[in-house]
Amino acid sequence: MAITAAMVKELRETTGAGMMDAKKALTENDGNMEAAIDWLRTKGLAKAAKKADRVAAEGLVGVQVSGGRGVAVEINSETDFVAKNADFQQLVRDITGVALNGASDIEALKAADLGGKPVGDVVTGAIARIGENLTLRRVQVLEGETVVSYVHNAAADGLGKIGVLVALSGPADTAQTVGKQFAMHIAATNPVSLSEATMDQAALERELQVQTAKALEENASSTKPKPEAVIQNNIIPGRMKKFVAENTLLGQAFVMNPDLTVEQAAKEAGVEITGYARVMVGEGIEKKEEDFAAEVAKTLSGA
């Protein structure tokens, strides 16, 4: 497979690797981007890819909680200006309220009633009024004994760029207080899953393969190689333990007190975290790169 400059550029931006290393990684893996990322990580030439950081779409996340049920709804727009539009903010607020009252998935939400019309039709009507394409993209529902919410980069009450829900069991007053702290932690650290038990097993297996290959390669090139048993029984398990701790909510160091894990902090407070949801505007949507100068030249030429 021919390796293009665009492919090398994408791999460099994803991993932070040098140009020649990125090109070699793609060449060695026949242009397979995921395999090239793993190859670079095995060689110690890249950090873990964070695709979700490549955020493009604008808009707002609406968050509402009632009793033991919380919802987070993402509605995208073309520009950030719309997030400051009172009409758009009210639209997000109203649709989030509909989700709170029972619509648990995106299709059910689009079909649900809002002022005598399906939500999907209300969004279509708002497109004409606001003058931008709008997309009702996601709804996350979380239930538990106590559900606490937090909105980061708030544009208005219950509306912002990141919406977080945390479900806890234990004394309600305590859960409300510490739940807000845990929600802020989640907004900041973006854990992959609640615990090791809830992690994607395929992702765990892939990480194990990367860490195994990396440890064996490092050991082979070391001036003082360690016994195979040490690599298999100590080095690799230790790296996997660190990976799980850094990527699971309960295993992460609590931002309010890094001496404790989130799980330990919850236990000390007398509560248990039973679930969470984090929704960030535009998460996972690739941004189309635009050459502004070329766009202007195209406009002036009448093309």
Rosetta blueprint (number, residue, H / E / L):
1 M L
2 A L
3 I L
4 T L
5 A H
6 A H
7 M H
8 V H
9 K H
10 E H
11 L H
12 R H
13 E H
14 T H
15 T H
16 G L
17 A L
18 G L
19 M H
20 M H
21 D H
22 A H
23 K H
24 K H
25 A H
26 L H
27 T H
28 E H
29 N L
30 D L
31 G L
32 N L
33 M H
34 E H
35 A H
36 A H
37 I H
38 D H
39 W H
40 L H
41 R H
42 T H
43 K L
44 G L
45 L L
46 A L
47 K L
48 A L
49 A L
50 K L
51 K H
52 A H
53 D H
54 R L
55 V L
56 A L
57 A L
58 E E
59 G E
60 L E
61 V E
62 G E
63 V E
64 Q E
65 V E
66 S E
67 G L
68 G L
69 R E
70 G E
71 V E
72 A E
73 V E
74 E E
75 I E
76 N E
77 S E
78 E L
79 T L
80 D H
81 F H
82 V H
83 A H
84 K H
85 N L
86 A H
87 D H
88 F H
89 Q H
90 Q H
91 L H
92 V H
93 R H
94 D H
95 I H
96 T H
97 G H
98 V H
99 A H
100 L H
101 N L
102 G L
103 A L
104 S L
105 D L
106 I H
107 E H
108 A H
109 L H
110 K H
111 A H
112 A L
113 D E
114 L E
115 G L
116 G L
117 K E
118 P E
119 V H
120 G H
121 D H
122 V H
123 V H
124 T H
125 G H
126 A H
127 I H
128 A H
129 R H
130 I H
131 G L
132 E L
133 N L
134 L L
135 T E
136 L E
137 R E
138 R E
139 V E
140 Q E
141 V E
142 L E
143 E E
144 G L
145 E L
146 T E
147 V E
148 V E
149 S E
150 Y E
151 V E
152 H E
153 N E
154 A E
155 A E
156 A E
157 D L
158 G L
159 L E
160 G E
161 K E
162 I E
163 G E
164 V E
165 L E
166 V E
167 A E
168 L E
169 S E
170 G L
171 P L
172 A H
173 D H
174 T H
175 A H
176 Q H
177 T H
178 V H
179 G H
180 K H
181 Q H
182 F H
183 A H
184 M H
185 H H
186 I H
187 A H
188 A H
189 T H
190 N L
191 P L
192 V L
193 S E
194 L L
195 S L
196 E H
197 A H
198 T H
199 M L
200 D L
201 Q H
202 A H
203 A H
204 L H
205 E H
206 R H
207 E H
208 L H
209 Q H
210 V H
211 Q H
212 T H
213 A H
214 K H
215 A H
216 L H
217 E H
218 E H
219 N H
220 A H
221 S H
222 S L
223 T L
224 K L
225 P L
226 K L
227 P L
228 E H
229 A H
230 V H
231 I H
232 Q H
233 N H
234 N H
235 I H
236 I H
237 P H
238 G H
239 R H
240 M H
241 K H
242 K H
243 F H
244 V H
245 A H
246 E H
247 N H
248 T E
249 L L
250 L L
251 G L
252 Q L
253 A E
254 F E
255 V L
256 M L
257 N E
258 P E
259 D E
260 L E
261 T E
262 V H
263 E H
264 Q H
265 A H
266 A H
267 K H
268 E H
269 A H
270 G L
271 V L
272 E E
273 I E
274 T E
275 G E
276 Y E
277 A E
278 R E
279 V E
280 M E
281 V L
282 G L
283 E L
284 G L
285 I L
286 E L
287 K L
288 K L
289 E L
290 E L
291 D L
292 F H
293 A H
294 A H
295 E H
296 V H
297 A H
298 K H
299 T H
300 L H
301 S L
302 G L
303 A L
